Amino acid sequence: MTTNKEPENPGCPAEGLLKMLSGKFKPQVFRFALEGPVRFNNLVRHIEGANKQSVSVALRELEEYGLLEKKVVSQKPLHIEYNLTDKGQSLVPIFKQLEQLAD
């Protein structure tokens, strides 16, 4: 199991940020989380080419980096939601700027 640390960034400070948001389906998961709480099965259904294992890894890593938090909702049926943390919210303007540059 990995620790709850940000990726090491020996050189450029932006390198750590880019590593947090890079990887298979992490940008897509983060983008869905911008709109509100996300559920695992919805992500698997709505991210093109996604499978359960890759979405699970992306969620776990974003949670370990402190960008997402897992919340167990006790309503029936019992389910888990992922929400942006304060740290994740602080990256929203940066993420949106990256999207604008890609256009």
N, CA and C atoms as an extended XYZ file, in Angstrom:
309
Properties=species:S:1:pos:R:3:atomname:S:1:resname:S:1:resid:I:1 pbc="F F F"
N         0.846       -1.185        0.000 N   MET     1
C         0.000        0.000        0.000 CA  MET     1
C         0.882        1.234        0.000 C   MET     1
N         0.484        2.233       -0.758 N   THR     2
C         1.265        3.453       -0.817 CA  THR     2
C         0.857        4.391        0.307 C   THR     2
N         1.719        5.359        0.560 N   THR     3
C         1.431        6.308        1.624 CA  THR     3
C         0.683        7.501        1.063 C   THR     3
N         0.111        8.283        1.939 N   ASN     4
C        -0.675        9.444        1.558 CA  ASN     4
C         0.246       10.640        1.360 C   ASN     4
N         1.124       10.545        0.364 N   LYS     5
C         2.055       11.619        0.082 CA  LYS     5
C         1.883       12.071       -1.348 C   LYS     5
N         2.222       13.324       -1.562 N   GLU     6
C         2.249       13.826       -2.919 CA  GLU     6
C         3.444       13.208       -3.621 C   GLU     6
N         3.392       13.125       -4.952 N   PRO     7
C         4.544       12.599       -5.666 CA  PRO     7
C         5.753       13.494       -5.451 C   PRO     7
N         6.912       12.883       -5.452 N   GLU     8
C         8.130       13.669       -5.279 CA  GLU     8
C         8.347       14.532       -6.506 C   GLU     8
N         8.839       15.736       -6.284 N   ASN     9
C         9.138       16.622       -7.407 CA  ASN     9
C        10.527       17.224       -7.199 C   ASN     9
N        11.560       16.486       -7.608 N   PRO    10
C        12.918       16.925       -7.349 CA  PRO    10
C        13.299       18.187       -8.101 C   PRO    10
N        12.678       18.474       -9.238 N   GLY    11
C        13.044       19.633      -10.023 CA  GLY    11
C        12.002       20.710       -9.963 C   GLY    11
N        11.246       20.795      -11.025 N   CYS    12
C        10.227       21.820      -11.179 CA  CYS    12
C         9.029       21.549      -10.267 C   CYS    12
N         8.547       22.565       -9.533 N   PRO    13
C         7.388       22.357       -8.658 CA  PRO    13
C         6.138       21.902       -9.409 C   PRO    13
N         5.998       22.320      -10.651 N   ALA    14
C         4.827       21.923      -11.433 CA  ALA    14
C         4.857       20.438      -11.775 C   ALA    14
N         6.019       19.835      -11.740 N   GLU    15
C         6.142       18.414      -12.077 CA  GLU    15
C         5.291       17.543      -11.150 C   GLU    15
N         5.283       17.856       -9.864 N   GLY    16
C         4.480       17.102       -8.907 CA  GLY    16
C         2.996       17.240       -9.186 C   GLY    16
N         2.574       18.455       -9.514 N   LEU    17
C         1.164       18.698       -9.843 CA  LEU    17
C         0.756       17.915      -11.083 C   LEU    17
N         1.582       17.964      -12.101 N   LEU    18
C         1.263       17.244      -13.334 CA  LEU    18
C         1.228       15.739      -13.102 C   LEU    18
N         2.085       15.242      -12.231 N   LYS    19
C         2.080       13.816      -11.925 CA  LYS    19
C         0.790       13.429      -11.201 C   LYS    19
N         0.308       14.296      -10.307 N   MET    20
C        -0.941       14.004       -9.593 CA  MET    20
C        -2.116       13.860      -10.554 C   MET    20
N        -2.131       14.664      -11.607 N   LEU    21
C        -3.264       14.660      -12.534 CA  LEU    21
C        -3.019       13.822      -13.782 C   LEU    21
N        -1.815       13.239      -13.902 N   SER    22
C        -1.547       12.420      -15.076 CA  SER    22
C        -1.752       10.952      -14.736 C   SER    22
N        -1.950       10.173      -15.733 N   GLY    23
C        -2.171        8.749      -15.538 CA  GLY    23
C        -3.486        8.355      -16.169 C   GLY    23
N        -3.661        7.081      -16.282 N   LYS    24
C        -4.838        6.573      -16.972 CA  LYS    24
C        -6.120        6.986      -16.241 C   LYS    24
N        -6.911        7.784      -16.888 N   PHE    25
C        -8.245        8.221      -16.467 CA  PHE    25
C        -8.267        9.189      -15.283 C   PHE    25
N        -7.137        9.574      -14.724 N   LYS    26
C        -7.164       10.541      -13.622 CA  LYS    26
C        -7.738       11.890      -14.051 C   LYS    26
N        -7.340       12.442      -15.208 N   PRO    27
C        -7.936       13.727      -15.606 CA  PRO    27
C        -9.458       13.637      -15.791 C   PRO    27
N        -9.917       12.515      -16.356 N   GLN    28
C       -11.354       12.353      -16.563 CA  GLN    28
C       -12.100       12.238      -15.231 C   GLN    28
N       -11.537       11.476      -14.302 N   VAL    29
C       -12.163       11.335      -12.979 CA  VAL    29
C       -12.216       12.690      -12.296 C   VAL    29
N       -11.104       13.423      -12.333 N   PHE    30
C       -11.046       14.745      -11.709 CA  PHE    30
C       -12.091       15.668      -12.341 C   PHE    30
N       -12.205       15.613      -13.661 N   ARG    31
C       -13.163       16.480      -14.358 CA  ARG    31
C       -14.603       16.163      -13.952 C   ARG    31
N       -14.943       14.881      -13.849 N   PHE    32
C       -16.287       14.514      -13.392 CA  PHE    32
C       -16.513       15.003      -11.960 C   PHE    32
N       -15.491       14.944      -11.115 N   ALA    33
C       -15.623       15.373       -9.723 CA  ALA    33
C       -15.825       16.886       -9.609 C   ALA    33
N       -15.448       17.635      -10.632 N   LEU    34
C       -15.679       19.086      -10.624 CA  LEU    34
C       -17.165       19.403      -10.579 C   LEU    34
N       -17.967       18.508      -11.135 N   GLU    35
C       -19.403       18.737      -11.244 CA  GLU    35
C       -20.168       18.288      -10.008 C   GLU    35
N       -19.499       17.636       -9.067 N   GLY    36
C       -20.160       17.172       -7.851 CA  GLY    36
C       -19.720       15.764       -7.502 C   GLY    36
N       -20.364       15.168       -6.517 N   PRO    37
C       -19.980       13.820       -6.082 CA  PRO    37
C       -20.064       12.818       -7.235 C   PRO    37
N       -19.086       11.919       -7.280 N   VAL    38
C       -19.070       10.892       -8.317 CA  VAL    38
C       -19.109        9.516       -7.668 C   VAL    38
N       -19.692        8.575       -8.402 N   ARG    39
C       -19.751        7.185       -7.965 CA  ARG    39
C       -18.952        6.328       -8.939 C   ARG    39
N       -18.387        5.277       -8.398 N   PHE    40
C       -17.522        4.386       -9.155 CA  PHE    40
C       -18.184        3.876      -10.438 C   PHE    40
N       -19.362        3.277      -10.327 N   ASN    41
C       -20.011        2.686      -11.495 CA  ASN    41
C       -20.368        3.729      -12.551 C   ASN    41
N       -20.718        4.934      -12.131 N   ASN    42
C       -20.997        5.998      -13.098 CA  ASN    42
C       -19.745        6.363      -13.879 C   ASN    42
N       -18.613        6.385      -13.189 N   LEU    43
C       -17.360        6.689      -13.869 CA  LEU    43
C       -17.034        5.619      -14.904 C   LEU    43
N       -17.173        4.365      -14.518 N   VAL    44
C       -16.876        3.264      -15.438 CA  VAL    44
C       -17.778        3.353      -16.674 C   VAL    44
N       -19.043        3.709      -16.467 N   ARG    45
C       -19.990        3.818      -17.581 CA  ARG    45
C       -19.712        5.014      -18.488 C   ARG    45
N       -19.307        6.136      -17.899 N   HIS    46
C       -19.222        7.377      -18.667 CA  HIS    46
C       -17.839        7.718      -19.208 C   HIS    46
N       -16.800        7.056      -18.744 N   ILE    47
C       -15.463        7.319      -19.273 CA  ILE    47
C       -15.190        6.300      -20.369 C   ILE    47
N       -15.051        6.799      -21.565 N   GLU    48
C       -14.854        5.924      -22.717 CA  GLU    48
C       -13.571        5.104      -22.570 C   GLU    48
N       -13.699        3.790      -22.742 N   GLY    49
C       -12.550        2.891      -22.671 CA  GLY    49
C       -12.149        2.495      -21.266 C   GLY    49
N       -12.870        2.986      -20.266 N   ALA    50
C       -12.507        2.698      -18.874 CA  ALA    50
C       -12.930        1.293      -18.485 C   ALA    50
N       -12.167        0.720      -17.575 N   ASN    51
C       -12.553       -0.546      -16.962 CA  ASN    51
C       -12.469       -0.375      -15.452 C   ASN    51
N       -13.010       -1.326      -14.721 N   LYS    52
C       -13.106       -1.200      -13.270 CA  LYS    52
C       -11.741       -1.050      -12.606 C   LYS    52
N       -10.761       -1.813      -13.066 N   GLN    53
C        -9.449       -1.762      -12.428 CA  GLN    53
C        -8.781       -0.399      -12.622 C   GLN    53
N        -8.815        0.127      -13.836 N   SER    54
C        -8.143        1.401      -14.082 CA  SER    54
C        -8.834        2.562      -13.365 C   SER    54
N       -10.155        2.545      -13.297 N   VAL    55
C       -10.874        3.594      -12.570 CA  VAL    55
C       -10.591        3.477      -11.077 C   VAL    55
N       -10.527        2.264      -10.574 N   SER    56
C       -10.223        2.036       -9.166 CA  SER    56
C        -8.838        2.579       -8.805 C   SER    56
N        -7.862        2.335       -9.667 N   VAL    57
C        -6.501        2.838       -9.435 CA  VAL    57
C        -6.490        4.364       -9.456 C   VAL    57
N        -7.180        4.965      -10.432 N   ALA    58
C        -7.227        6.429      -10.525 CA  ALA    58
C        -7.867        7.031       -9.278 C   ALA    58
N        -8.981        6.468       -8.823 N   LEU    59
C        -9.644        6.969       -7.612 CA  LEU    59
C        -8.738        6.844       -6.395 C   LEU    59
N        -8.105        5.696       -6.258 N   ARG    60
C        -7.234        5.464       -5.102 CA  ARG    60
C        -6.066        6.451       -5.090 C   ARG    60
N        -5.436        6.660       -6.258 N   GLU    61
C        -4.298        7.583       -6.310 CA  GLU    61
C        -4.732        9.025       -6.053 C   GLU    61
N        -5.852        9.449       -6.619 N   LEU    62
C        -6.339       10.806       -6.358 CA  LEU    62
C        -6.695       10.979       -4.885 C   LEU    62
N        -7.187        9.919       -4.270 N   GLU    63
C        -7.492        9.964       -2.838 CA  GLU    63
C        -6.202       10.030       -2.024 C   GLU    63
N        -5.202        9.254       -2.407 N   GLU    64
C        -3.917        9.265       -1.697 CA  GLU    64
C        -3.218       10.615       -1.801 C   GLU    64
N        -3.379       11.294       -2.938 N   TYR    65
C        -2.787       12.621       -3.117 CA  TYR    65
C        -3.571       13.695       -2.384 C   TYR    65
N        -4.705       13.325       -1.815 N   GLY    66
C        -5.509       14.283       -1.066 CA  GLY    66
C        -6.406       15.143       -1.929 C   GLY    66
N        -6.645       14.730       -3.177 N   LEU    67
C        -7.490       15.509       -4.075 CA  LEU    67
C        -8.952       15.092       -4.009 C   LEU    67
N        -9.201       13.831       -3.671 N   LEU    68
C       -10.553       13.306       -3.516 CA  LEU    68
C       -10.706       12.710       -2.130 C   LEU    68
N       -11.933       12.728       -1.634 N   GLU    69
C       -12.226       12.033       -0.378 CA  GLU    69
C       -13.357       11.053       -0.629 C   GLU    69
N       -13.238        9.913        0.015 N   LYS    70
C       -14.259        8.865       -0.114 CA  LYS    70
C       -15.256        9.035        1.011 C   LYS    70
N       -16.547        8.950        0.656 N   LYS    71
C       -17.603        9.105        1.652 CA  LYS    71
C       -18.593        7.958        1.486 C   LYS    71
N       -18.810        7.213        2.566 N   VAL    72
C       -19.796        6.140        2.542 CA  VAL    72
C       -21.152        6.754        2.878 C   VAL    72
N       -22.108        6.588        1.964 N   VAL    73
C       -23.444        7.133        2.151 CA  VAL    73
C       -24.327        5.999        2.653 C   VAL    73
N       -24.886        6.179        3.834 N   SER    74
C       -25.630        5.111        4.503 CA  SER    74
C       -27.064        4.938        4.024 C   SER    74
N       -27.481        5.668        3.036 N   GLN    75
C       -28.826        5.496        2.500 CA  GLN    75
C       -28.897        4.160        1.765 C   GLN    75
N       -30.090        3.631        1.676 N   LYS    76
C       -30.251        2.384        0.922 CA  LYS    76
C       -30.481        2.723       -0.531 C   LYS    76
N       -29.795        2.106       -1.444 N   PRO    77
C       -28.715        1.162       -1.199 CA  PRO    77
C       -27.451        1.883       -0.736 C   PRO    77
N       -26.697        1.235        0.112 N   LEU    78
C       -25.428        1.757        0.599 CA  LEU    78
C       -24.517        2.005       -0.598 C   LEU    78
N       -23.884        3.164       -0.652 N   HIS    79
C       -22.976        3.441       -1.759 CA  HIS    79
C       -21.851        4.367       -1.312 C   HIS    79
N       -20.863        4.490       -2.181 N   ILE    80
C       -19.697        5.331       -1.903 CA  ILE    80
C       -19.650        6.445       -2.933 C   ILE    80
N       -19.401        7.647       -2.450 N   GLU    81
C       -19.235        8.804       -3.325 CA  GLU    81
C       -17.840        9.368       -3.118 C   GLU    81
N       -17.325        9.968       -4.155 N   TYR    82
C       -16.032       10.650       -4.093 CA  TYR    82
C       -16.272       12.122       -4.368 C   TYR    82
N       -15.696       12.964       -3.509 N   ASN    83
C       -15.832       14.415       -3.626 CA  ASN    83
C       -14.454       15.048       -3.650 C   ASN    83
N       -14.364       16.219       -4.292 N   LEU    84
C       -13.114       16.970       -4.237 CA  LEU    84
C       -12.875       17.469       -2.823 C   LEU    84
N       -11.640       17.377       -2.384 N   THR    85
C       -11.253       17.942       -1.094 CA  THR    85
C       -10.978       19.437       -1.292 C   THR    85
N       -10.653       20.125       -0.221 N   ASP    86
C       -10.263       21.536       -0.346 CA  ASP    86
C        -9.032       21.660       -1.236 C   ASP    86
N        -8.110       20.727       -1.076 N   LYS    87
C        -6.906       20.729       -1.914 CA  LYS    87
C        -7.292       20.521       -3.383 C   LYS    87
N        -8.204       19.596       -3.634 N   GLY    88
C        -8.677       19.372       -4.996 CA  GLY    88
C        -9.366       20.596       -5.560 C   GLY    88
N       -10.185       21.254       -4.732 N   GLN    89
C       -10.867       22.485       -5.159 CA  GLN    89
C        -9.861       23.569       -5.521 C   GLN    89
N        -8.743       23.612       -4.793 N   SER    90
C        -7.737       24.646       -5.065 CA  SER    90
C        -7.075       24.447       -6.433 C   SER    90
N        -7.151       23.238       -6.984 N   LEU    91
C        -6.556       22.963       -8.291 CA  LEU    91
C        -7.518       23.232       -9.449 C   LEU    91
N        -8.775       23.512       -9.158 N   VAL    92
C        -9.769       23.708      -10.213 CA  VAL    92
C        -9.366       24.821      -11.181 C   VAL    92
N        -8.954       26.003      -10.723 N   PRO    93
C        -8.560       27.042      -11.684 CA  PRO    93
C        -7.378       26.612      -12.560 C   PRO    93
N        -6.439       25.897      -11.982 N   ILE    94
C        -5.280       25.425      -12.750 CA  ILE    94
C        -5.734       24.404      -13.786 C   ILE    94
N        -6.601       23.485      -13.373 N   PHE    95
C        -7.114       22.462      -14.278 CA  PHE    95
C        -7.863       23.109      -15.441 C   PHE    95
N        -8.676       24.110      -15.145 N   LYS    96
C        -9.437       24.793      -16.190 CA  LYS    96
C        -8.507       25.538      -17.151 C   LYS    96
N        -7.413       26.111      -16.627 N   GLN    97
C        -6.445       26.769      -17.499 CA  GLN    97
C        -5.777       25.757      -18.430 C   GLN    97
N        -5.469       24.583      -17.906 N   LEU    98
C        -4.884       23.528      -18.745 CA  LEU    98
C        -5.854       23.127      -19.853 C   LEU    98
N        -7.137       23.021      -19.514 N   GLU    99
C        -8.145       22.698      -20.533 CA  GLU    99
C        -8.214       23.771      -21.605 C   GLU    99
N        -8.140       25.043      -21.206 N   GLN   100
C        -8.201       26.142      -22.182 CA  GLN   100
C        -6.990       26.101      -23.113 C   GLN   100
N        -5.842       25.769      -22.584 N   LEU   101
C        -4.643       25.686      -23.418 CA  LEU   101
C        -4.743       24.562      -24.446 C   LEU   101
N        -5.478       23.526      -24.091 N   ALA   102
C        -5.622       22.370      -24.983 CA  ALA   102
C        -6.585       22.654      -26.138 C   ALA   102
N        -7.427       23.678      -26.006 N   ASP   103
C        -8.410       23.990      -27.063 CA  ASP   103
C        -7.751       24.595      -28.271 C   ASP   103
